[in-house]
């Protein structure tokens, strides 16, 4: 297993174990949809992004708050689309 593979596995785990079911579904589903295609730079961005509070990440994604400038870019834009969400059965 490469270092990048290990980082992907760790990132996947972190995305699905946020502390609330809502955050798990939002962030985990987003990561599942995109992780395999992310570059090392995008993985590094997401690793840092997940250091933020879930409440803030979710507010930025649904547009009830504005993310700090450092997070603006294609990954946050993709998160805001919410087109990766699948309702649990």
The first five atom37 places (N, CA, C, CB, O) and aatype in JSON, in Angstrom:
{
  "aatype": [20, 20, 20, 20, 20, 20, 20, 20, 20, 20, 20, 20, 20, 20, 20, 20, 20, 20, 20, 20, 20, 20, 20, 20, 20, 20, 20, 20, 20, 20, 20, 20, 20, 20, 20, 20, 20, 20, 20, 20, 20, 20, 20, 20, 20, 20, 20, 20, 20, 20, 20, 20, 20, 20, 20, 20, 20, 20, 20, 20, 20, 20, 20, 20, 20, 20, 20, 20, 20, 20, 20, 20, 20, 20, 20, 20, 20, 20, 20, 20, 20, 20, 20, 20, 20, 20, 20, 20, 20],
  "atom_mask": [
    [1, 1, 1, 1, 1],
    [1, 1, 1, 1, 1],
    [1, 1, 1, 1, 1],
    [1, 1, 1, 1, 1],
    [1, 1, 1, 1, 1],
    [1, 1, 1, 1, 1],
    [1, 1, 1, 1, 1],
    [1, 1, 1, 1, 1],
    [1, 1, 1, 1, 1],
    [1, 1, 1, 1, 1],
    [1, 1, 1, 1, 1],
    [1, 1, 1, 1, 1],
    [1, 1, 1, 1, 1],
    [1, 1, 1, 1, 1],
    [1, 1, 1, 1, 1],
    [1, 1, 1, 1, 1],
    [1, 1, 1, 1, 1],
    [1, 1, 1, 1, 1],
    [1, 1, 1, 1, 1],
    [1, 1, 1, 1, 1],
    [1, 1, 1, 1, 1],
    [1, 1, 1, 1, 1],
    [1, 1, 1, 1, 1],
    [1, 1, 1, 1, 1],
    [1, 1, 1, 1, 1],
    [1, 1, 1, 1, 1],
    [1, 1, 1, 1, 1],
    [1, 1, 1, 1, 1],
    [1, 1, 1, 1, 1],
    [1, 1, 1, 1, 1],
    [1, 1, 1, 1, 1],
    [1, 1, 1, 1, 1],
    [1, 1, 1, 1, 1],
    [1, 1, 1, 1, 1],
    [1, 1, 1, 1, 1],
    [1, 1, 1, 1, 1],
    [1, 1, 1, 1, 1],
    [1, 1, 1, 1, 1],
    [1, 1, 1, 1, 1],
    [1, 1, 1, 1, 1],
    [1, 1, 1, 1, 1],
    [1, 1, 1, 1, 1],
    [1, 1, 1, 1, 1],
    [1, 1, 1, 1, 1],
    [1, 1, 1, 1, 1],
    [1, 1, 1, 1, 1],
    [1, 1, 1, 1, 1],
    [1, 1, 1, 1, 1],
    [1, 1, 1, 1, 1],
    [1, 1, 1, 1, 1],
    [1, 1, 1, 1, 1],
    [1, 1, 1, 1, 1],
    [1, 1, 1, 1, 1],
    [1, 1, 1, 1, 1],
    [1, 1, 1, 1, 1],
    [1, 1, 1, 1, 1],
    [1, 1, 1, 1, 1],
    [1, 1, 1, 1, 1],
    [1, 1, 1, 1, 1],
    [1, 1, 1, 1, 1],
    [1, 1, 1, 1, 1],
    [1, 1, 1, 1, 1],
    [1, 1, 1, 1, 1],
    [1, 1, 1, 1, 1],
    [1, 1, 1, 1, 1],
    [1, 1, 1, 1, 1],
    [1, 1, 1, 1, 1],
    [1, 1, 1, 1, 1],
    [1, 1, 1, 1, 1],
    [1, 1, 1, 1, 1],
    [1, 1, 1, 1, 1],
    [1, 1, 1, 1, 1],
    [1, 1, 1, 1, 1],
    [1, 1, 1, 1, 1],
    [1, 1, 1, 1, 1],
    [1, 1, 1, 1, 1],
    [1, 1, 1, 1, 1],
    [1, 1, 1, 1, 1],
    [1, 1, 1, 1, 1],
    [1, 1, 1, 1, 1],
    [1, 1, 1, 1, 1],
    [1, 1, 1, 1, 1],
    [1, 1, 1, 1, 1],
    [1, 1, 1, 1, 1],
    [1, 1, 1, 1, 1],
    [1, 1, 1, 1, 1],
    [1, 1, 1, 1, 1],
    [1, 1, 1, 1, 1],
    [1, 1, 1, 1, 1]
  ],
  "atom_positions": [
    [[0.85, -1.18, 0.0], [0.0, 0.0, 0.0], [0.9, 1.24, 0.0], [-0.97, 0.0, 1.24], [1.84, 1.35, 0.79]],
    [[0.6, 2.16, -0.89], [1.37, 3.39, -0.96], [0.94, 4.35, 0.15], [1.21, 4.05, -2.34], [-0.09, 4.16, 0.79]],
    [[1.74, 5.35, 0.36], [1.4, 6.38, 1.34], [0.11, 7.09, 0.95], [2.55, 7.41, 1.48], [-0.71, 7.4, 1.81]],
    [[-0.07, 7.34, -0.34], [-1.29, 8.0, -0.81], [-2.52, 7.11, -0.57], [-1.17, 8.35, -2.31], [-3.58, 7.6, -0.2]],
    [[-2.37, 5.81, -0.79], [-3.47, 4.88, -0.51], [-3.84, 4.91, 0.97], [-3.1, 3.44, -0.93], [-5.02, 4.91, 1.33]],
    [[-2.84, 4.93, 1.83], [-3.08, 4.97, 3.28], [-3.8, 6.27, 3.65], [-1.74, 4.85, 4.06], [-4.7, 6.26, 4.49]],
    [[-3.4, 7.36, 3.04], [-4.07, 8.65, 3.32], [-5.52, 8.6, 2.86], [-3.33, 9.81, 2.62], [-6.4, 9.12, 3.54]],
    [[-5.78, 7.98, 1.7], [-7.16, 7.85, 1.22], [-8.0, 7.04, 2.19], [-7.18, 7.2, -0.18], [-9.13, 7.41, 2.49]],
    [[-7.46, 5.94, 2.68], [-8.2, 5.1, 3.64], [-8.5, 5.88, 4.92], [-7.4, 3.82, 3.97], [-9.61, 5.82, 5.44]],
    [[-7.52, 6.59, 5.42], [-7.69, 7.38, 6.65], [-8.72, 8.49, 6.42], [-6.34, 7.98, 7.11], [-9.56, 8.75, 7.28]],
    [[-8.64, 9.13, 5.28], [-9.57, 10.2, 4.95], [-11.0, 9.66, 4.84], [-9.16, 10.9, 3.64], [-11.95, 10.28, 5.31]],
    [[-11.14, 8.51, 4.22], [-12.46, 7.88, 4.12], [-13.03, 7.62, 5.51], [-12.38, 6.56, 3.31], [-14.2, 7.91, 5.77]],
    [[-12.23, 7.08, 6.39], [-12.69, 6.81, 7.75], [-13.1, 8.1, 8.45], [-11.59, 6.11, 8.56], [-14.17, 8.17, 9.05]],
    [[-12.26, 9.11, 8.37], [-12.55, 10.4, 9.03], [-13.82, 11.03, 8.48], [-11.38, 11.36, 8.86], [-14.57, 11.66, 9.22]],
    [[-14.07, 10.87, 7.19], [-15.25, 11.47, 6.57], [-16.53, 10.81, 7.07], [-15.17, 11.35, 5.05], [-17.57, 11.46, 7.16]],
    [[-16.46, 9.52, 7.4], [-17.66, 8.79, 7.83], [-17.8, 8.7, 9.35], [-17.63, 7.41, 7.26], [-18.76, 8.11, 9.83]],
    [[-16.87, 9.26, 10.09], [-16.91, 9.2, 11.56], [-16.74, 10.61, 12.12], [-15.82, 8.25, 12.12], [-15.75, 10.91, 12.8]],
    [[-17.72, 11.46, 11.84], [-17.64, 12.86, 12.21], [-18.24, 13.15, 13.59], [-18.34, 13.7, 11.17], [-17.83, 14.11, 14.24]],
    [[-19.17, 12.35, 14.03], [-19.77, 12.6, 15.34], [-21.28, 12.79, 15.29], [-19.15, 13.81, 15.95], [-21.96, 12.59, 16.3]],
    [[-21.8, 13.17, 14.14], [-23.25, 13.25, 13.98], [-23.63, 12.51, 12.7], [-23.75, 14.74, 13.94], [-22.86, 12.48, 11.74]],
    [[-24.8, 11.93, 12.71], [-25.24, 11.18, 11.53], [-25.34, 12.08, 10.3], [-26.6, 10.51, 11.81], [-24.97, 11.68, 9.2]],
    [[-25.83, 13.31, 10.51], [-25.99, 14.24, 9.39], [-24.65, 14.56, 8.74], [-26.67, 15.52, 9.86], [-24.52, 14.56, 7.52]],
    [[-23.65, 14.83, 9.57], [-22.32, 15.14, 9.05], [-21.7, 13.91, 8.39], [-21.41, 15.67, 10.17], [-21.05, 14.02, 7.36]],
    [[-21.9, 12.75, 9.0], [-21.38, 11.52, 8.41], [-21.93, 11.33, 7.0], [-21.73, 10.3, 9.29], [-21.19, 11.03, 6.07]],
    [[-23.24, 11.51, 6.87], [-23.87, 11.31, 5.56], [-23.38, 12.33, 4.55], [-25.4, 11.38, 5.69], [-23.03, 11.98, 3.43]],
    [[-23.36, 13.6, 4.94], [-22.94, 14.64, 4.0], [-21.48, 14.5, 3.61], [-23.18, 16.02, 4.6], [-21.16, 14.42, 2.42]],
    [[-20.61, 14.48, 4.58], [-19.18, 14.48, 4.3], [-18.72, 13.12, 3.79], [-18.39, 14.86, 5.56], [-17.88, 13.04, 2.89]],
    [[-19.27, 12.05, 4.36], [-18.91, 10.71, 3.91], [-19.35, 10.45, 2.48], [-19.52, 9.68, 4.82], [-18.58, 9.9, 1.69]],
    [[-20.58, 10.84, 2.15], [-21.07, 10.65, 0.78], [-20.24, 11.46, -0.22], [-22.55, 11.05, 0.68], [-19.92, 10.97, -1.31]],
    [[-19.91, 12.69, 0.14], [-19.08, 13.53, -0.71], [-17.73, 12.85, -0.97], [-18.87, 14.92, -0.08], [-17.26, 12.79, -2.1]],
    [[-17.13, 12.36, 0.09], [-15.82, 11.71, -0.03], [-15.93, 10.44, -0.87], [-15.25, 11.38, 1.36], [-15.08, 10.19, -1.72]],
    [[-16.97, 9.64, -0.64], [-17.15, 8.43, -1.44], [-17.25, 8.75, -2.93], [-18.4, 7.67, -0.99], [-16.69, 8.03, -3.76]],
    [[-17.95, 9.81, -3.25], [-18.17, 10.17, -4.66], [-16.87, 10.6, -5.34], [-19.21, 11.28, -4.76], [-16.69, 10.34, -6.53]],
    [[-15.97, 11.27, -4.61], [-14.85, 11.93, -5.27], [-13.45, 11.43, -4.91], [-14.9, 13.36, -4.96], [-12.5, 11.67, -5.66]],
    [[-13.3, 10.74, -3.81], [-11.98, 10.41, -3.28], [-11.07, 9.69, -4.27], [-12.14, 9.56, -2.06], [-9.88, 10.01, -4.35]],
    [[-11.58, 8.75, -5.02], [-10.74, 7.96, -5.94], [-10.08, 8.83, -7.0], [-11.57, 6.88, -6.61], [-9.01, 8.47, -7.51]],
    [[-10.69, 9.97, -7.35], [-10.16, 10.83, -8.41], [-9.3, 11.98, -7.87], [-11.29, 11.39, -9.22], [-8.66, 12.68, -8.65]],
    [[-9.3, 12.18, -6.56], [-8.57, 13.33, -6.01], [-7.07, 13.17, -6.14], [-8.95, 13.52, -4.55], [-6.51, 12.09, -5.95]],
    [[-6.43, 14.27, -6.46], [-4.97, 14.34, -6.51], [-4.43, 14.43, -5.08], [-4.49, 15.56, -7.37], [-5.19, 14.57, -4.12]],
    [[-3.14, 14.35, -4.95], [-2.53, 14.49, -3.64], [-2.84, 15.85, -3.02], [-1.0, 14.29, -3.74], [-3.07, 15.95, -1.82]],
    [[-2.85, 16.9, -3.84], [-3.17, 18.25, -3.34], [-4.62, 18.32, -2.85], [-2.94, 19.3, -4.45], [-4.9, 18.95, -1.83]],
    [[-5.53, 17.67, -3.57], [-6.93, 17.67, -3.15], [-7.13, 16.86, -1.87], [-7.82, 17.11, -4.27], [-7.94, 17.23, -1.02]],
    [[-6.39, 15.78, -1.74], [-6.45, 14.99, -0.51], [-5.93, 15.83, 0.65], [-5.63, 13.68, -0.65], [-6.51, 15.82, 1.74]],
    [[-4.84, 16.54, 0.44], [-4.29, 17.4, 1.49], [-5.3, 18.49, 1.89], [-2.97, 18.05, 1.03], [-5.45, 18.79, 3.07]],
    [[-5.98, 19.07, 0.9], [-7.0, 20.08, 1.18], [-8.09, 19.48, 2.05], [-7.6, 20.63, -0.13], [-8.49, 20.09, 3.05]],
    [[-8.59, 18.3, 1.69], [-9.68, 17.68, 2.43], [-9.23, 17.28, 3.83], [-10.2, 16.46, 1.69], [-10.01, 17.41, 4.78]],
    [[-8.02, 16.8, 3.97], [-7.5, 16.46, 5.3], [-7.52, 17.69, 6.21], [-6.06, 15.89, 5.2], [-7.94, 17.6, 7.37]],
    [[-7.09, 18.81, 5.7], [-7.1, 20.06, 6.48], [-8.53, 20.54, 6.72], [-6.29, 21.16, 5.77], [-8.86, 21.0, 7.81]],
    [[-9.37, 20.44, 5.71], [-10.76, 20.88, 5.8], [-11.51, 20.13, 6.9], [-11.47, 20.69, 4.46], [-12.33, 20.72, 7.61]],
    [[-11.22, 18.85, 7.05], [-11.9, 18.06, 8.05], [-11.47, 18.38, 9.48], [-11.67, 16.61, 7.79], [-12.02, 17.83, 10.44]],
    [[-10.51, 19.26, 9.63], [-10.16, 19.75, 10.97], [-11.19, 20.78, 11.45], [-8.75, 20.38, 10.96], [-11.24, 21.08, 12.64]],
    [[-11.99, 21.3, 10.55], [-13.03, 22.27, 10.9], [-14.19, 21.56, 11.6], [-13.53, 23.01, 9.63], [-14.34, 20.34, 11.48]],
    [[-15.0, 22.33, 12.33], [-16.17, 21.78, 13.01], [-17.21, 21.34, 11.98], [-16.77, 22.81, 13.98], [-17.4, 21.98, 10.95]],
    [[-17.88, 20.26, 12.3], [-18.93, 19.74, 11.41], [-20.03, 20.77, 11.18], [-19.53, 18.48, 12.0], [-20.53, 20.91, 10.06]],
    [[-20.42, 21.47, 12.22], [-21.49, 22.46, 12.1], [-21.11, 23.52, 11.08], [-21.8, 23.12, 13.47], [-21.95, 23.94, 10.28]],
    [[-19.87, 23.95, 11.1], [-19.42, 24.96, 10.14], [-19.36, 24.39, 8.73], [-18.04, 25.5, 10.55], [-19.82, 25.03, 7.78]],
    [[-18.81, 23.19, 8.58], [-18.73, 22.57, 7.26], [-20.12, 22.44, 6.66], [-18.05, 21.18, 7.35], [-20.33, 22.75, 5.48]],
    [[-21.07, 21.98, 7.46], [-22.42, 21.8, 6.95], [-23.06, 23.14, 6.61], [-23.28, 21.07, 7.98], [-23.77, 23.24, 5.61]],
    [[-22.83, 24.17, 7.41], [-23.37, 25.51, 7.12], [-22.78, 26.05, 5.82], [-23.07, 26.48, 8.28], [-23.49, 26.68, 5.03]],
    [[-21.5, 25.84, 5.59], [-20.87, 26.29, 4.35], [-21.45, 25.54, 3.15], [-19.33, 26.1, 4.41], [-21.68, 26.12, 2.09]],
    [[-21.7, 24.24, 3.34], [-22.22, 23.42, 2.24], [-23.64, 23.82, 1.85], [-22.19, 21.94, 2.63], [-23.97, 23.85, 0.66]],
    [[-24.48, 24.13, 2.83], [-25.87, 24.45, 2.51], [-26.11, 25.94, 2.33], [-26.78, 23.92, 3.58], [-27.21, 26.36, 2.0]],
    [[-25.07, 26.73, 2.55], [-25.15, 28.16, 2.26], [-25.72, 29.03, 3.36], [-25.95, 28.34, 1.07], [-26.09, 30.18, 3.11]],
    [[-25.8, 28.52, 4.59], [-26.28, 29.36, 5.68], [-25.17, 30.18, 6.31], [-26.95, 28.5, 6.74], [-25.42, 31.05, 7.15]],
    [[-23.94, 29.92, 5.91], [-22.79, 30.7, 6.36], [-21.76, 30.67, 5.23], [-22.18, 30.12, 7.71], [-21.79, 29.78, 4.38]],
    [[-20.87, 31.63, 5.23], [-19.83, 31.74, 4.21], [-18.53, 31.18, 4.76], [-19.65, 33.2, 3.76], [-18.09, 31.55, 5.85]],
    [[-17.92, 30.31, 4.01], [-16.65, 29.72, 4.41], [-15.54, 30.76, 4.34], [-16.3, 28.51, 3.51], [-15.59, 31.67, 3.51]],
    [[-14.54, 30.63, 5.21], [-13.37, 31.51, 5.09], [-12.73, 31.36, 3.71], [-12.34, 31.19, 6.2], [-12.8, 30.3, 3.08]],
    [[-12.13, 32.41, 3.26], [-11.53, 32.46, 1.92], [-10.58, 31.29, 1.65], [-10.78, 33.78, 1.75], [-10.5, 30.82, 0.52]],
    [[-9.87, 30.83, 2.66], [-8.88, 29.75, 2.45], [-9.52, 28.46, 1.95], [-8.14, 29.47, 3.74], [-8.82, 27.62, 1.38]],
    [[-10.82, 28.29, 2.15], [-11.49, 27.07, 1.7], [-12.17, 27.22, 0.34], [-12.52, 26.65, 2.73], [-12.61, 26.23, -0.24]],
    [[-12.25, 28.43, -0.18], [-12.92, 28.64, -1.46], [-12.16, 27.94, -2.58], [-13.05, 30.15, -1.76], [-10.93, 27.94, -2.61]],
    [[-12.91, 27.35, -3.49], [-12.3, 26.67, -4.62], [-13.15, 25.52, -5.1], [-10.91, 26.17, -4.26], [-14.29, 25.37, -4.66]],
    [[-12.62, 24.71, -6.0], [-13.41, 23.67, -6.65], [-13.98, 22.61, -5.7], [-12.59, 23.0, -7.68], [-15.09, 22.13, -5.92]],
    [[-13.24, 22.24, -4.66], [-13.77, 21.21, -3.77], [-14.94, 21.72, -2.94], [-12.67, 20.69, -2.85], [-15.93, 21.02, -2.77]],
    [[-14.83, 22.92, -2.43], [-15.97, 23.48, -1.68], [-17.15, 23.69, -2.62], [-15.57, 24.82, -0.99], [-18.29, 23.46, -2.24]],
    [[-16.88, 24.13, -3.84], [-17.96, 24.29, -4.82], [-18.67, 22.96, -5.07], [-17.4, 24.84, -6.15], [-19.9, 22.91, -5.16]],
    [[-17.9, 21.87, -5.17], [-18.49, 20.55, -5.38], [-19.3, 20.12, -4.17], [-17.38, 19.51, -5.67], [-20.37, 19.52, -4.32]],
    [[-18.81, 20.41, -2.98], [-19.55, 20.08, -1.76], [-20.88, 20.84, -1.71], [-18.71, 20.41, -0.52], [-21.9, 20.28, -1.3]],
    [[-20.86, 22.09, -2.12], [-22.08, 22.92, -2.09], [-23.16, 22.43, -3.06], [-21.72, 24.35, -2.42], [-24.34, 22.71, -2.85]],
    [[-22.78, 21.71, -4.1], [-23.77, 21.23, -5.07], [-24.7, 20.18, -4.45], [-23.07, 20.64, -6.29], [-25.84, 20.03, -4.88]],
    [[-24.22, 19.46, -3.46], [-25.0, 18.43, -2.76], [-25.58, 17.38, -3.7], [-26.12, 19.09, -1.97], [-26.56, 16.72, -3.35]],
    [[-25.0, 17.24, -4.88], [-25.51, 16.26, -5.85], [-25.02, 14.84, -5.58], [-25.1, 16.67, -7.24], [-25.35, 13.92, -6.32]],
    [[-24.24, 14.67, -4.56], [-23.68, 13.37, -4.19], [-24.5, 12.68, -3.11], [-22.24, 13.53, -3.71], [-24.24, 11.52, -2.78]],
    [[-25.49, 13.38, -2.57], [-26.25, 12.87, -1.43], [-27.26, 11.81, -1.88], [-26.97, 14.01, -0.7], [-27.95, 11.98, -2.88]],
    [[-27.32, 10.75, -1.13], [-28.31, 9.69, -1.34], [-29.03, 9.5, -0.02], [-27.65, 8.36, -1.84], [-28.4, 9.28, 1.02]],
    [[-30.34, 9.59, -0.05], [-31.12, 9.43, 1.18], [-30.97, 8.01, 1.71], [-32.61, 9.77, 0.93], [-31.11, 7.05, 0.95]],
    [[-30.69, 7.87, 3.0], [-30.59, 6.52, 3.58], [-31.95, 5.82, 3.57], [-30.04, 6.58, 5.02], [-32.99, 6.46, 3.69]],
    [[-31.91, 4.53, 3.43], [-33.17, 3.76, 3.4], [-33.6, 3.36, 4.78], [-33.02, 2.52, 2.53], [-34.63, 2.71, 4.94]]
  ]
}
